[in-house]
Amino acid sequence: MSGFEPTVHPWGEPSLRVTLMPRDTNAWGTIFGGVILSYIDLAGGVEARKHADRLFVTVAMREVIFHEPVFVGDLVSFYTQTARIGHTSITIKVLVETLRAREGGRRVKVTEAEVVYVAMDESRRPTPVLGEVGPTGARKSARARPGKSSEKAESRAKFADATRKVTVQRPKRAPARARRRSK
């Protein structure tokens, strides 16, 4: 048995596993942080889809911490856990570990992040993550939290409706001829 074979991880199987190549490096010879962020986003999306067969969009990446660099040839694993399921959003924790190719497969925690996704419907509007929402704002799915007040859900729905109606009005510019005359 070589030291490069993955062992059982406390978070289970990785959502994503990749070997990074020379095209992903920066001037220092390490992997670009943006490449790691892209894979974090993909891995978190895989976890979100386990809860609902919906389109999810990324709205925030919180607490992204780069602990160690990643090198060419490292086998990088992206482990995920669901931290929170809201009405239309889901928060996923992502832990990134690498098996160092140059060090006989030593496991190293390289990055961790928390990513927030919002479930979208066919019209690209936020939709409930878990099932339909009834007229009182309560979820109709089996995973609804009994005894919870629907006030918060109604407040969020009103806020979402209000923000959809906001449009940015740009000031009208005078025609080019009028601007030249005023100089």
N, C-alpha and C positions, 0 to 999 in steps of 0.2 A: 504494500500500500504506500503510495507516494504522499507527501505532505500537501499535494495540490488538489486532492479530492475533497469536495465540500462535505462538511459534517452537518449534523442536525442543528439548526439555528432556533433560538427561543421564539422568534417571530414566525417560524414555519418556513415554507418554501418561498423563494424570492418571487416577486411579481415580474421581475425582469432581470436578465443576466447578460452582460456583454463583455467582450474583450476589446479594449480601446486600441486604436491604431495610430501610426505616425501623423496622419492627416488631422488628428484631433489635438495636436500639441501646440503650445505657445512658444515664444522665444526662449523660455527657460527649460524647455524639454519636458514639461509636465502637461497634463491634459487641461484644456481650457475649462474654466469654471462654468461657462455657458453650455458646454457640451454636457456636463454633469447635470446642470439645471434642466436641460431638455429631457434627459432620461428620467429625472425625478418627476417631471410633469407627466411623462408617459406611464411610469409605474403607478403614480397616484391615480391616474385615469383608469387603469386596469382595476385597481381596488374599488373605485367608485362604481364601476359597472357591475361589480359583484352584488351590489345592493339594489340596483334598478337598471333595467334595460332602457336607458335614456341617453340622450346626448348630454354630455357634461362639458362645461367650459371652465377654464381656470380663471379665477378672479383675484387670487392673492397667493403669494408664496411668503410665508412668515417664518421667522426664526431659521433662516438658512445659515448653517454653520459649517464652514470648511475646516475640518480638524487636521487633515493630512493631505499631501498632494497625491495624485493618481498618476502612474507612469504607463508608458506604452507597454503593452503586453499583459498588464494586470487584468485579472478576471474580476469584473465589478458586478456586485449583486445589489439589487434595490429591493429591500424588504418594506412591506407596508402594513399599517394597521389603521383601522377606522377610529378616529378620535371622537367624532361627534357627527350626528345626523340631525340637521335642522329641518325647517319646513321645505325650503327650496335649495338648501346648501348642504354640503358634506365636507367635513374636514378630515384629511388623511395625513398621518405621520409617515414619513419616509426615512428609513435608515439605510445609508449606503456603506457597504463594506467591500474591501478588495482582498483578493488573494494575491499577494505579491509574487510575480513571476520570478523576479531576481532574488528573492529571499526564500525559495523553497516552498512557496505557498502559504506564508505567514498571513493570518487574517488580521486586517487593520480597519478600524472604523474611520472612514474618511470624511463623510458628510452626513448631516441630518437636517431635515426640513419638515415644515408643516404646510400643507397646500390646501386651499379652499376652492371647491368647485361648486358651480350652480347648475342644477338640472334645467334643461331647456326643452320647450315643446317644438313642434314643427314650424311655428311662427317665430321661433327664436326669442320666446318670452320665458321668463322663469316659471317653472312648474314644480309641483310638489315632488320631492324625492320618492316618498313612499306612498303610493296610492293616490286616490282622488281626495279632494277636500270638499266637505259638505257645506251647506249654507251657514252653519255656525262657525266654520273655520276649523272644525275638528277633522282629523284624518279618518278616512273610512278603511284604512288598511288595518291588518291585525297587529301591526307594530305600533299603533298609536298609543300614547301614554295616557292611561285612564286617570281621571281626576285632575288633569292639568287644565288650567284656565285657557280659554280660547282668546282672551284679551290680547295676548302677545301676538298671536297669529293674525288677528284682525288688524292690529296696529301695523304689523309688517306689510300686510296686504294693502292697506291704505297708503303707506309710504311708497310701496312699489308702484301703485297706480298714480300717485302724485308725481313721482319722478319720471314716469313714462310720458307725462303730459308737458314736461318742461322742454321748451325749445329755445335755442339760442338765436336771438335776433341780432343780426349784424347791422351796424348803422349804414344807411344808404349813402353812397358816395355821389358827389356831383359829377356830371358828365365831364370828360377830359377837357372840352372847350371851356367850360365854366371855371375849372380849376386853373387853367392857364391865364384867364383874364384876371383872376383875383390876385395874381402875383405882382 
